Amino acid sequence: MLPFLKRCKQKDIQMQYSKIKSLMLYDKELENIPEFGGFEDNFRKFNIYGHHENDNRQSANLRLQPKPLSRDELRKTRIKELFSTTVERQNWPGLSSNAKCKVLVRVYVLRAYNLHPTDTGGSSDPYIEISFGHTRRISDRKNYVPNTLNPIFGRYFEKLISFPKCSTVTVRIMDHDMIGKDDLIGETTIDIESRFYSKHRAQCGLSSHYNRTGYNRWRDFETPSKILHRLCECNALKPPVYTANGVLIGPKKFFVTDKNASKDRQSLALHALKNWHELPVYGHHLVPEHVETRTLINPDMPNMHQGKVEMWIDMFPKSGSIPEPVNVKPPVAETLELRVIVWSVADVQLVDDNFFTGEKSSDIYIKGWMPGVEEQSTDIHYRSINGEGFFNWRFKFPFVYFKSENRIVQKSKGFFSLELEERSYLPSLHLQIWDNDHLSTDSYIGYLTLDLWNMPRGTKTPVRCTVIDDQVPRINLFKMKKTRGWWPFVNLEKNSHTLVGKIDAELQILTKQEADRSPAGFGRDAPQPLPEPKRPTYNYFNLFFDPCTFLLKRVFNNNKTKFCSTLMCIGIVLFMILFVYAFPGWVAKKILDA
């Protein structure tokens, strides 16, 4: 029923809750909402003081039960109060009996935030503990949230209690410790008996719509029409009269002005309940479906707030029909696998100089990783002289993903900690292109970062691949599942991104079940092996073992103009030397022959 709550500001949380139109988010305790008057319409609280100076102050409830009146007597009293300014109105009309009754109490705890740290590392491992009265306690210690001050709980607890024996509920946020006693972070106490008997009907909040099915279905044990009829009966009013577009109660008619709103009996009754405070004399605000924010206090430091908790309480009489509990569990994290196949690269910046020829080249390889996932690397494409590299290499990155938060979550134990630490990251793929060096550290060429939920669409050819800007179309890989294209590697130089290469890659996201059904190996390994890339086979050692081929491919093919010019110059020089050497003899011979 409730969306997963983000660790965000109050305004953002309100936007999350607004997905459920009937839900009201109060930023303070329900008792402090002015229209509810602290729920003291049936019970008045006062302090009891001891005779001795060191006695602790206590509190108690005082309940006055007026003499039961007949309906006619109660109606006459109401009319007399309505038209008289001298007669004091009855304080507690329709007061409920305080006889012993059994009630099912459900406590929903959604999240806590800004908790006071209790661990030495400046964090806590919070969990929930609920006390009903003074003896009945429920501990949720096994479901503690590690290493956070803003835990998302999404838990509910229920207990069958009896009034007036059990009248309060205490919600504690505890800190889980592996060694020693768990620490109390903070607690808050709610007077559920006052809520249950209040005229504001705080047992179960009123939804803004009446739905029989769906995630926002009606969750009260009584229908709106039955609640409205009971309210009229309690205040000695005639039963409501339903019309085509409203409800008539005494002199007040509650019209439904929205043309698109439902006009069935239950929807009309619910409209009257939401506006019950507009009824003269008898009107008062009824508690809507809500989430209240309560301040946590530690008795050892009563003047210092320990954080806040967002929650609500539902109560149902055991005698009535009890609805199913609301599902407030946060979505279960998915185990996904990102598979990346690096097919080839192009237009890579060349960073090495050939010792013999001065020719530029690079020994290219690719690094890839995701936040919180181990880094992987391809093999090396040696001696690329045109910026091309061929790999046919597969990366596999398994990760745990929360869809509603769009976060990768990693749980691990710290080096000096016995507790699990939880860290979250945005789901991004990081690729880097490097030049391998044998006698020195490898040379960094450029990088590429792809945000998987909002990544640029790859181009079909390397010619169209340029530096990414805001105009590039975007895709969500979590929805698209699979894509292939060309993306640019860039390097930050002088506060501007310079294009230093392009990569042809294929990205695919699979669930754990899909990955198990279609397994694939790392690199080029089976299953689903990838073909060996077609790379040049020559290298430095060819100079010694096959010098002709080396000179032909490494010198002549890449320096044809210089090579031809050099050969021509050498030929001319040799010709001139031979000419100078042979010319005197030829001249002497001609003279002698003559």
WORAJO-V695010 format. One record per helix or strand of 3 or more residues. SS is the DSSP state (a for helix, b for strand). FROM is the first residue (numbers start at 1). LEN is the number of residues. Records with the same first field share a line. If there is no record, write none. Layout:
BEGIN
SS = FROM-LEN / FROM-LEN
END
This chain:
BEGIN
a = 10-8 / 30-3 / 34-6 / 71-13 / 141-3 / 192-6 / 224-11 / 265-10 / 276-3 / 462-3 / 477-4 / 512-6 / 542-4 / 547-10 / 560-34
b = 24-3 / 44-5 / 58-5 / 101-13 / 126-7 / 136-4 / 152-12 / 168-8 / 183-9 / 246-4 / 252-4 / 290-9 / 301-17 / 334-13 / 360-11 / 381-4 / 389-14 / 407-7 / 420-6 / 428-8 / 443-9 / 482-12 / 496-16
END
